[in-house]
Amino acid sequence: MAKKGALEISFGWLFAIIAGAVILFFAIYFSAKLINTQQGTISAQTGKEIGILLDPLETSFESAQTTSITIPAETRIHNSCDASLSDFGKQLIQLDQKNFGKWVVTNVNVSFENKYIFSNSEIQGNQFYIFSKPFNFPFKVADLFYMTSSNDVYCFVDAPNDISTEITDLNQSNLLIENCSGDEIQVCFGNSNCDIYVNYNAGYVEKNGYDMYFAGTGTDTGNALMYAAIFSNSNVYECQLKRLMAREAKIALLYEDKESRELQECEKNLGGSLTELSYSAQHLKNSAELTGIKNQVDLLDYQNTGRMCPLW
């Protein structure tokens, strides 16, 4: 006789409870796997869409152009590059997205060989701004893209007139001129006690304890790399610069070949200088060596301008 108050559970019920728990476990497990797989696919597609979005910004014009992208889910964009892959290295983008209050890490990289995106290694938000500028050194090398999150507001203090005008014309809500409230990321040109300090005359940007050098001042060439340094961390900037210089080296040799095939009445006086530029660009170790290459570029540009048959 069973004790009064004891719970009697038949074997059938016990088996049903255990089987139900196992089925529920596997349902949750495979659902999570499916969600992660789908999230990886979505992240890869979004990464490719970002690359496609950059295409209309590629331009031969000197003025900067801007656009924005809005992603429904809270997103982290990881920006990196590899300068050792192929001739021109690769631009790498990885996206993580928040799903049901938790971040889903996909580890899916989308790569591009012909894109140069400058940003911090990780930016987060729903809306992202991208603007571009051509990089001429002295000929057109590539278009540079600068990506920021709407969550990160930059305030430019004591910027030269050409920089202030360009930032104003971009009309990006996260880029301000003067009148900083103190909560923004301050980019200062006159006071080094800021988040980001631009030494415009010496041609370098100091950020997070690192100096990133850019070429020239008051020119589209110099300003293009200056923006790159402002919106990047040092790892992204130095890697992308090496990729740009690898492209520079190849283009210089193409112009050397073009000169050798020109009409007889055209001068053939740039071949040696183009070969030297190609070698220097190919062997650039870091941005601190950019000043020496800039001197070669300035001389080449001067010689090309005075030719009867300019190469570019």
N, C-alpha and C positions, 0 to 999 in steps of 0.2 A: 504494500500500500504506500503510495507516494506521500511525502510529507506535505502538510497543508501549506499553501502559499508558494510552493515551488513552481517554476515555469517549465512547462513541458513543451519541447520543440521536437517535432518529428524529424527523421533523417531527410525527408523530402524537402521540408522547409529550410533546414540547415544548408542543404546542397543548393537550393535556389538562391539563398542569401549570398553564399560564397561565389557562385557562378555569376550572379548579378554584379557583385563588387568587381570581379575580374573583368567582366564585359565593360563596365563603366570605366575602369582604369585604362583599358586598351582604347576605348572610344576617346577619352580625353587625350591620351598619349598621341594617337594618330591624328586627331584633330589639330593638336599643337604642331605636329610635324607638317601637316598640310598647310596650316597658317604660315609657318616659317618658310615653307617652299614658295607659297604664293607671294609672301612678302619679299622674298629674294627676287622673284620674277618682277614684281612691281618696282623694286628698287633699281634693278638693272634697266628696266624700261624708262624709269624717270631719269636715270643717269644719261641714257642715250638721248632722251628728249632735251636735256640740258645742252648736250653737244650740238643737236640740231638747231636749238634756239640761238646758238652763237653764230651760226652761218650768216644770217642777215646783218650781223654787226660787223662782219669782215668787210672792209672798205678801203678804197684807195684814197679817200678823202682825208684831209688833215684833222678835221674836227672830231671830237669825241662823240660817240653815240651811246645811248642807254636803253635798257629794257628791264623788265622784271618778270619773275616767275613765282606763281603762288601754288603751293602744294597743300592739299587738304589736310594731311596728317602732319603733326609736329615732326620735323625732320632734322637730322644731323648730316651735314655734308662733310665728308673727309676728303680733303684735297691733298694729293701728293704727286710726285713725279719720279721717274727713273731715267737718269741721264745716260745709263749704260746700255739700254736696250736699243737695238737697231741704230741707224745713222743719226737720227734726230731724237732718240729717247722716246718716252711716252708720258702723256698726261693721264693720271689715274684719278678716278672719282669713285667713292664708295658712299652709299647712303644707308643710314639707320633710321627707322621710323617708329613712332610710338603707337602701340596697339593695345587697346584695353588697359591703358595706364602704364604699360611696361615697354621698355625699349627692345625692339627686335633687331639684333645684330646679324646682318646677312653675310658679311665677308665676301660680297660680290663686287669685284672691281670692274668698272667700265673704263676702257682705255682709248686714247686718241693720239695719233702721231703728229697731227698738225694743229693742235690746240695748245694755248699757253694761258692757263688760268692762274691768276694771282689772288690769293686769299690766305687767311690763317689756315692752319692744318685742319681745324674743325670749326664750322660755323653752324648755328642752330636757329631754327625758326620755321615759320610757315611761308613767309614771303622773302624773296631774295632779289637783290638788285645786281645788275651786271652792266658795266659800261666798258667801252673799248677805245683803244687808241692805236694808230699805226706806229710801228717801230722801224724807223729808217736809220741805217748805220753804215754807210751813207745812203745806200740803196734800200728799197723796201725789203725787210727781212720777214716780218710777220705782223699780225694784229695781236695786241695784248688785251686780255680780258681781266677785269677786276670785279670780283664777286664779294658782296657783303650781305649780311642779314639785316632785315629791318629792325631787329632787336638791338643792333649795334649802331649807335649814333655817333658820328664823327663831327667834331667842331674844329674848323681851321682858324687859327689865330695868327694875325700879322702876316698873312700869306701875300706874296707879290700880286700885283694887279692882274696879270694874265692867269694866275691860278684861281684867284677869287672869281674872275669873270667866267672861267670854264666851269668851276664847281656850281656857280649860280645857274648857268645855262643848262646844266645837266638836269636840274629840277628834281633831284632825288631827295625824298623826305628825310633820309638819314644822313645827309651831308649838309652841314651848316657852315655859315661864314660868320665869325665873331659872335658876340652876344651869347656866350656859353653859359649854361646854368650851373655847370660843375658836375653834372651826372654823365656827360658825354665823354667819349674818348677824345682827348684834346690833342690836336696836331699843331704844334707850335713852330714857327719859323724864326722867332726872335728870342724866345725864352726856352732854355733847355730843361726847365723843371716841369715837364709835361709827360703825358703817356708816350707820345711819339715826338721826337725832335728832328726837324729837317734843317740841316746845315746847307743852305742853298748855295752858298759861295764855294764851300769845300766839296760839295757834291756827294753827300752821304746822308742816310737816315738812321738815327739811333732809336732802337726799339727793343725792349726787353733785354737790355744790356749788350746788344749786338749792333755793329755798324754795317750797314748795307750800302754799298757805293753805287751811284748811278752816273750816267755819262752826260756831262754838259749841264748848263742851266739856261733857262729862258728859251729853250728850243723844244720842238716836238719830240726829238730823240731823248733829251734829258728828262723832260716831264713824263714821258711814257714810262721810263724806268723808275722815276721818282714815285709815281703813283703805285707802281708794282711793289716797291719797298714799303710804302706806307700801309698798304692793305695786306701784306704778307707777313709771315714769320720768316726767320732767316733760312730755315731748311727749304721751304718752298721757293723763296726768292733765289737762293744760290743754285738750286737744282734747275729751275727754269732758265736761269741765265746761261748755264752751261749748254742747255738744249738750244737756246737761241744762238749761241756762239758756234755750235756745231752746224746749224743751218747757215749762219753767216759765212763760215768757211767754205761750204759747198757752193753758195751763190757767188762768192768772190771768184772761184775757179771757173764758173760758168761765164762770168763777165770777161775773164782772161781769155777764154776760148772764143768768145764773141769778138773781142778786139782782134784776135789773130785772123779772123775770117772777114774782117771788114774790107771795104773798098780800098784800093791802093792810095787814093788821095787822103784818106783818113789817117790821123796820127796813130802810132802804135807805141805809146809811151807809158802805159799803165800796167803792163804785164808783170813787171818785177814787183811793183807796189802791191798789186792784187795777190800775188803769191805770198808775200810777207804777211799781209793781212790774214789770209787764209790760215797760215801756220800759227799766227798769234792767237786767233780766235779758237782754233781747234785745241790749243794747249792751255787755254785759260783755266786756272785752278780755282779762283774765287773772284768776287767782285772788286777786291782791292786792286786787281791787275787791270781793271777796265780803263783806267786813265791812260795807260800806255797805248792800248788799242785805240782809244779815242783820238790820240794824236795822229796815228796812222790814218784813221778815218777822215779827219779834218783835212789832211794833206791830199788824200785821194779825191775828196769832194772838190777841193780847190782846183786840182789838176783837171778833173773831169769837166768842170764848169767852163774852163778856158779852152776846151777842145773844139775843133771844127765839127767833129762828130761825137757828141756826148754819148757815153755808154748807157746812162740811166737818167 
